[in-house]
Amino acid sequence: MSIRSIFSAGRFVLGACALLAIWVVATAQEKKKDPPPTKDKDKPAKAAAGPDFDDAAVADGLAWLARQQQKDGSWKFDGSSKETVAATGLALLPFLAAGEGPTKAKKYREVVKKGTDWLATSVRRDGRLSDFMYAQAIGTIALCDAYQMAKTDKLKQSATAAVGFIVNAQAKNGSWGYSPRADGDTSIVGWQIQALKSAEMAGIKFEKDKVYKPANKFLESVSDNGGSTYGYREKGNSPTLTPVGLLSRYQTGDITVRDDAFSKGVDFVKKSPPRKGTFDVYYLYYATRVLYSYGGPDWEKFWNPKVRDLLIEMQDKKGDDTEKGSWAKDQAFIGIQCGRLGTTSLCLLTLQVEQRYPALKKDVAKKEPKK
């Protein structure tokens, strides 16, 4: 079965792996007064990974990812997807989140440099990284994040071109599809918005109003219940796609965490908390970013302890270098498409949310809620 046929199956698309974004709790900045209790002395009370790798889960995960890198600097999925751009971008993001840049790093500078060099040289003259827009977005996120850390001319040129391609690939209805300028869906839109927000944070300019306004118009067209839930290409209340819609509108500044739509959306997401027996890392990634953005007890007391403890428990901690530090492929499309590599990358990004996103959270929260 082809990649596109798999992603087209069903009511919604969970994405050809990708990215982007969620990073482990930095203990130095932890503001919890009452860390969740634990009965297992080997289970940390809070995830505390940072550039110094003081968290074993993230350190082991990065080591595993480093072992999977190809000689040319790229990575490859071990699922059905053959999208090398998406695999490379997704694998790079946890390193960048941990402070490992292509010019300055604690441990993995050469790994990151080889990976970002491969991505940068893969950008064509028109900014295209891939004919598949999921991969275009994921590769662009990695280039923008790398440029934010290492202000080199090569990264700036490549990232700017890749961002420009995303802008030009937007469909007339405000969405993005599998291919440039084709009508798309909420899932594909979510990855493009992440890439554009990474570009903003890196100082890469584009016409935000020209892009964000039609994108939000599309998202409104697939939202329901006052903008608190989202569907695939029509109004709906998909548990998987609701976090995508909420995060996308939040990142563009169309809604804030103080709007009723966001708070009601959080209540909806909380109905499907992280738990054993259900492992969909795409959902956990987006839902964790939404709950982190919302903050307060819903994040600190309810969601964060659950997702952190679940992922740390599920990580392979024993055995040889083949699996140690990684996560077995999940039970949904990420596992099918991207295998252990994609699952591990998104698990790490989910654990790293508090490490990477404080600046992004502060930037988006500047706007006042709608009246």
C-alpha positions as CSV (number, residue, x, y, z in Angstrom):
1,M,0.0,0.0,0.0
2,S,1.3,3.5,-0.9
3,I,1.9,6.2,1.7
4,R,-0.8,8.4,0.3
5,S,-3.4,5.6,0.3
6,I,-2.7,4.8,4.0
7,F,-3.0,8.4,5.0
8,S,-6.3,8.8,2.9
9,A,-7.9,5.9,4.7
10,G,-10.5,6.6,7.4
11,R,-12.0,9.9,8.5
12,F,-8.9,11.7,9.3
13,V,-5.2,11.7,8.7
14,L,-2.7,11.3,11.5
15,G,0.2,12.4,9.5
16,A,3.3,11.0,7.9
17,C,5.3,11.5,10.9
18,A,6.6,14.1,11.7
19,L,7.1,16.7,14.1
20,L,7.6,18.6,15.8
21,A,7.4,19.5,19.3
22,I,7.3,18.7,23.0
23,W,10.1,18.9,25.5
24,V,11.1,17.5,29.0
25,V,10.5,19.3,32.2
26,A,13.6,21.5,33.2
27,T,13.9,21.0,36.9
28,A,15.5,24.3,37.5
29,Q,12.4,26.0,36.2
30,E,9.9,23.6,37.7
31,K,7.3,25.6,39.6
32,K,5.3,22.7,41.0
33,K,4.7,22.9,44.8
34,D,3.5,19.3,45.1
35,P,5.3,16.9,42.7
36,P,3.2,13.8,42.1
37,P,4.1,11.0,44.5
38,T,5.6,7.8,43.2
39,K,5.8,4.3,44.7
40,D,8.6,3.2,42.5
41,K,12.0,4.5,43.6
42,D,13.4,4.1,40.2
43,K,10.7,6.3,38.6
44,P,11.6,10.0,38.7
45,A,9.2,12.3,40.5
46,K,9.5,14.6,37.6
47,A,11.1,14.5,34.1
48,A,14.1,16.7,34.3
49,A,16.0,16.5,31.1
50,G,18.0,19.4,29.7
51,P,21.2,20.1,27.8
52,D,23.2,18.3,30.5
53,F,21.2,15.1,30.0
54,D,20.3,14.7,33.6
55,D,17.2,12.8,32.7
56,A,18.0,9.2,31.7
57,A,14.9,8.8,29.5
58,V,15.9,11.6,27.2
59,A,19.6,10.8,27.3
60,D,19.0,7.2,26.3
61,G,16.6,8.2,23.6
62,L,19.1,10.6,22.0
63,A,21.8,8.0,22.2
64,W,19.5,5.6,20.3
65,L,18.6,8.1,17.7
66,A,22.3,8.9,17.1
67,R,23.0,5.2,16.5
68,Q,20.3,5.2,13.7
69,Q,21.8,8.0,11.7
70,Q,22.9,7.1,8.2
71,K,26.4,7.8,6.9
72,D,25.2,10.7,4.8
73,G,23.7,12.4,7.8
74,S,20.0,11.4,7.1
75,W,17.7,9.1,9.0
76,K,15.2,6.6,7.6
77,F,11.9,5.3,8.9
78,D,11.5,1.7,9.7
79,G,7.8,1.7,8.9
80,S,6.1,1.8,5.5
81,S,7.1,5.4,4.8
82,K,10.1,6.1,2.6
83,E,10.1,9.9,3.3
84,T,13.8,10.5,4.2
85,V,13.2,14.3,4.7
86,A,10.5,13.7,7.3
87,A,12.6,11.0,9.0
88,T,15.6,13.3,9.2
89,G,13.7,16.3,10.4
90,L,11.8,14.4,13.0
91,A,14.9,12.7,14.4
92,L,16.8,16.0,14.6
93,L,14.2,17.8,16.6
94,P,14.8,16.1,20.0
95,F,18.5,16.9,19.7
96,L,17.8,20.6,19.0
97,A,15.3,20.6,21.9
98,A,18.1,19.4,24.2
99,G,20.3,22.2,23.2
100,E,22.4,20.2,20.8
101,G,23.1,22.5,17.9
102,P,25.1,22.2,14.6
103,T,27.7,24.6,15.9
104,K,27.5,24.4,19.7
105,A,26.6,21.3,21.6
106,K,27.4,19.3,24.7
107,K,27.7,15.9,23.0
108,Y,26.0,15.5,19.6
109,R,27.3,18.4,17.6
110,E,28.6,16.2,14.7
111,V,25.3,14.3,14.6
112,V,23.3,17.4,14.4
113,K,25.6,19.1,11.9
114,K,25.5,16.1,9.5
115,G,21.7,16.0,9.8
116,T,21.2,19.7,9.2
117,D,23.7,19.8,6.4
118,W,21.8,17.0,4.7
119,L,18.5,18.8,5.1
120,A,19.9,22.1,3.9
121,T,21.4,20.6,0.8
122,S,18.1,18.9,0.1
123,V,16.2,22.2,-0.4
124,R,15.7,22.8,-4.1
125,R,15.7,26.2,-5.7
126,D,12.0,26.8,-5.2
127,G,12.3,25.8,-1.5
128,R,10.8,22.3,-2.0
129,L,12.2,19.7,0.4
130,S,9.6,17.1,-0.6
131,D,6.6,16.6,-2.9
132,F,4.7,15.5,0.3
133,M,3.6,18.4,2.4
134,Y,3.9,16.6,5.7
135,A,7.6,16.0,5.0
136,Q,8.0,19.6,3.8
137,A,6.7,20.9,7.1
138,I,8.7,18.6,9.3
139,G,12.0,19.3,7.5
140,T,11.2,23.0,7.6
141,I,10.7,22.9,11.4
142,A,14.1,21.3,11.9
143,L,15.8,23.9,9.6
144,C,14.2,26.8,11.4
145,D,15.0,25.4,14.8
146,A,18.6,24.8,13.8
147,Y,18.9,28.3,12.4
148,Q,17.5,29.7,15.6
149,M,20.5,28.1,17.4
150,A,23.2,28.6,14.8
151,K,22.8,31.8,12.7
152,T,24.7,30.6,9.6
153,D,24.0,31.9,6.1
154,K,23.5,28.4,4.8
155,L,20.8,27.6,7.3
156,K,19.1,30.9,6.9
157,Q,19.0,30.6,3.1
158,S,17.6,27.0,3.2
159,A,15.1,27.7,6.0
160,T,13.8,30.8,4.3
161,A,13.3,29.0,1.0
162,A,11.5,26.1,2.7
163,V,9.2,28.5,4.5
164,G,8.5,30.3,1.3
165,F,7.5,27.1,-0.4
166,I,5.0,26.4,2.4
167,V,3.5,29.8,2.0
168,N,3.1,29.4,-1.8
169,A,1.7,25.9,-1.4
170,Q,-1.4,27.0,0.6
171,A,-4.7,26.1,-1.1
172,K,-7.4,28.6,-2.0
173,N,-9.5,27.4,0.9
174,G,-6.7,28.2,3.4
175,S,-5.7,24.6,4.0
176,W,-2.7,22.6,2.8
177,G,-3.0,19.2,1.1
178,Y,-0.8,16.3,0.5
179,S,0.7,18.2,-2.5
180,P,1.2,21.9,-3.1
181,R,-2.0,24.0,-3.5
182,A,-4.3,21.0,-3.1
183,D,-7.2,21.2,-0.7
184,G,-6.2,19.6,2.6
185,D,-7.3,18.8,6.1
186,T,-6.8,19.7,9.7
187,S,-3.9,17.3,10.2
188,I,-1.8,18.7,7.4
189,V,-2.6,22.2,8.3
190,G,-1.3,21.5,11.9
191,W,2.2,20.7,10.7
192,Q,2.4,23.7,8.3
193,I,1.4,26.1,11.2
194,Q,4.1,24.5,13.4
195,A,6.6,25.2,10.7
196,L,5.5,28.8,10.2
197,K,5.6,29.4,13.9
198,S,9.1,28.0,14.1
199,A,10.0,30.4,11.3
200,E,8.6,33.3,13.3
201,M,10.6,32.4,16.4
202,A,13.8,32.1,14.2
203,G,13.2,35.6,12.8
204,I,12.3,34.4,9.3
205,K,9.8,36.8,7.8
206,F,6.7,36.0,5.7
207,E,3.3,37.6,5.2
208,K,1.6,36.3,8.4
209,D,-1.8,37.9,7.8
210,K,-1.9,36.7,4.2
211,V,-1.3,33.1,5.4
212,Y,-2.8,32.9,8.9
213,K,-6.2,34.5,8.1
214,P,-7.2,31.9,5.4
215,A,-5.8,29.1,7.5
216,N,-7.9,30.1,10.5
217,K,-10.9,30.5,8.2
218,F,-10.4,26.9,7.2
219,L,-10.0,25.8,10.8
220,E,-13.2,27.6,11.7
221,S,-15.0,25.7,9.0
222,V,-14.1,22.3,10.5
223,S,-14.7,23.4,14.1
224,D,-17.8,22.7,16.2
225,N,-19.1,23.4,19.7
226,G,-18.1,27.0,19.6
227,G,-14.6,26.3,18.3
228,S,-13.7,23.9,21.0
229,T,-13.6,20.7,18.9
230,Y,-12.4,19.9,15.3
231,G,-13.0,17.5,12.5
232,Y,-11.0,16.4,9.5
233,R,-12.5,18.3,6.5
234,E,-15.8,19.2,8.0
235,K,-17.2,20.1,11.4
236,G,-16.6,17.4,14.0
237,N,-15.4,16.5,17.5
238,S,-12.5,14.2,16.7
239,P,-10.4,13.4,19.9
240,T,-7.3,13.2,17.7
241,L,-7.8,16.3,15.6
242,T,-9.2,18.6,18.3
243,P,-5.7,19.2,19.8
244,V,-4.4,19.9,16.3
245,G,-7.1,22.6,15.7
246,L,-6.7,24.2,19.1
247,L,-2.9,24.3,18.9
248,S,-3.0,25.7,15.4
249,R,-5.3,28.6,16.2
250,Y,-3.4,29.3,19.4
251,Q,-0.1,29.5,17.6
252,T,-1.5,31.9,15.0
253,G,-2.9,34.1,17.7
254,D,-6.5,33.6,16.6
255,I,-7.5,32.4,20.1
256,T,-5.8,32.5,23.5
257,V,-5.8,30.1,26.5
258,R,-8.3,32.5,28.1
259,D,-10.9,32.1,25.4
260,D,-13.9,29.8,26.2
261,A,-13.1,27.8,23.0
262,F,-9.7,26.8,24.3
263,S,-10.8,26.0,27.9
264,K,-13.7,23.9,26.7
265,G,-11.4,22.2,24.2
266,V,-9.1,21.3,27.1
267,D,-12.0,19.8,28.9
268,F,-12.7,17.7,25.8
269,V,-9.1,16.6,25.5
270,K,-9.0,15.6,29.2
271,K,-11.7,13.0,28.5
272,S,-9.0,11.0,26.7
273,P,-6.0,11.1,29.1
274,P,-2.7,9.2,28.7
275,R,-3.2,5.7,29.9
276,K,-2.0,2.2,29.5
277,G,-3.5,0.1,26.7
278,T,-3.9,3.1,24.4
279,F,-0.7,4.3,22.7
280,D,-1.2,6.9,20.0
281,V,1.9,9.1,20.1
282,Y,0.5,11.6,17.5
283,Y,-2.4,12.3,19.8
284,L,-0.2,12.5,22.9
285,Y,2.2,14.9,21.2
286,Y,-0.5,17.4,20.2
287,A,-2.6,17.0,23.3
288,T,0.4,17.5,25.6
289,R,1.3,20.7,23.8
290,V,-2.3,22.0,24.2
291,L,-2.3,21.1,28.0
292,Y,1.1,22.7,28.5
293,S,0.0,25.9,26.8
294,Y,-3.1,25.9,29.0
295,G,-1.0,25.5,32.2
296,G,-2.3,25.5,35.8
297,P,-3.5,22.3,37.6
298,D,-4.8,20.8,34.4
299,W,-1.2,20.6,33.2
300,E,0.7,20.3,36.4
301,K,-1.5,18.0,38.4
302,F,-3.6,16.1,35.8
303,W,-1.8,15.8,32.4
304,N,1.9,16.1,32.9
305,P,2.4,13.4,35.5
306,K,0.3,11.0,33.5
307,V,2.0,11.4,30.1
308,R,5.5,11.6,31.7
309,D,5.2,8.5,33.8
310,L,3.5,6.6,30.9
311,L,6.2,7.3,28.4
312,I,9.1,6.7,30.8
313,E,7.6,3.4,31.8
314,M,7.1,2.3,28.2
315,Q,10.6,3.1,27.1
316,D,12.9,0.1,26.4
317,K,15.5,0.3,29.1
318,K,17.3,-3.0,28.7
319,G,18.8,-5.1,26.0
320,D,21.4,-4.3,23.3
321,D,21.8,-1.1,21.3
322,T,19.2,-2.2,18.8
323,E,16.3,-1.1,21.1
324,K,17.6,0.3,24.3
325,G,16.5,3.9,24.8
326,S,13.8,3.7,22.1
327,W,10.0,3.1,22.1
328,A,8.3,0.3,20.3
329,K,6.1,1.6,17.4
330,D,2.8,2.8,18.6
331,Q,-0.6,1.3,17.8
332,A,-1.7,3.9,15.2
333,F,-0.5,5.5,12.0
334,I,2.8,6.8,13.4
335,G,3.8,3.2,14.2
336,I,2.6,2.0,10.8
337,Q,4.2,4.7,8.8
338,C,7.3,5.7,10.8
339,G,8.0,2.7,13.0
340,R,10.2,2.8,16.0
341,L,12.2,5.8,14.7
342,G,9.1,8.0,14.4
343,T,7.5,6.8,17.6
344,T,10.7,7.4,19.6
345,S,11.2,10.9,18.1
346,L,7.7,12.0,19.0
347,C,7.9,10.4,22.5
348,L,11.0,12.5,23.2
349,L,9.4,15.6,21.9
350,T,6.4,15.0,24.1
351,L,8.7,14.6,27.1
352,Q,10.6,17.8,26.2
353,V,7.7,20.2,26.0
354,E,8.7,22.3,29.0
355,Q,12.3,22.5,27.8
356,R,11.6,23.9,24.3
357,Y,8.4,25.8,24.4
358,P,8.5,28.4,27.3
359,A,9.6,31.1,24.8
360,L,6.9,30.1,22.3
361,K,4.2,30.0,25.0
362,K,5.2,33.5,26.2
363,D,5.2,34.9,22.6
364,V,1.8,33.6,21.7
365,A,0.2,34.7,25.0
366,K,1.0,38.4,24.4
367,K,-2.3,38.9,22.6
368,E,-5.4,39.8,24.6
369,P,-8.4,37.4,24.3
370,K,-11.2,38.3,21.9
371,K,-14.0,40.4,23.2
